[in-house]
């Protein structure tokens, strides 16, 4: 279990003041057209993924106050199809920060452009961005300061996802090293 006190503790090694979650939260909206469709006549998943990456990139750049690049995309979930004529809203925020990396949580909502019905969630994703300097090298980011109970929950869940990402990476490296030691080439 994550200690709640660690959530708001500034990172002394960075020396950079923290920023609240709301400082970089953003929404990107886009109406879906015929050029966005796949062979089934619904919006192509890749179009939604690009919007997700664009919104997350804007949040990462705002939070880190400079360039940031996509390092990974986790758990992209498509919950409902998106149709031509849907107004898609991509909501993104920083969930967690490390030394130079940030996890950005993204929710994708859709509503009919010509109806007054509420938007429904059609997707979600978690992306990791790395802040980079002019030479493309990692640079420090401000710690994120969760403001609400929901932000605190997202921060804690992001720490769990990070632990799993690192464990998965370690296990794969160990497996590859073992296979190489056994003379097995891929």
Secondary structure, 3 states (H helix, E strand, C coil): CCCCHHHHCCCCCCCCCCEEHHHCCEEEEEECCHHHECCCCCECHHHHHHHHHHHHHHHHHHHHCCCEEEEEEEEEEECCCCCCCEEEEEEEEEEEECCCEEEEEEEEEEEECCCCCCCEEEEEEEEEEEEECCCCCECCCCCEECCCHHHHHHHHHHHHHHHHHHHHHHHHHHHHHHHHHCCCCC
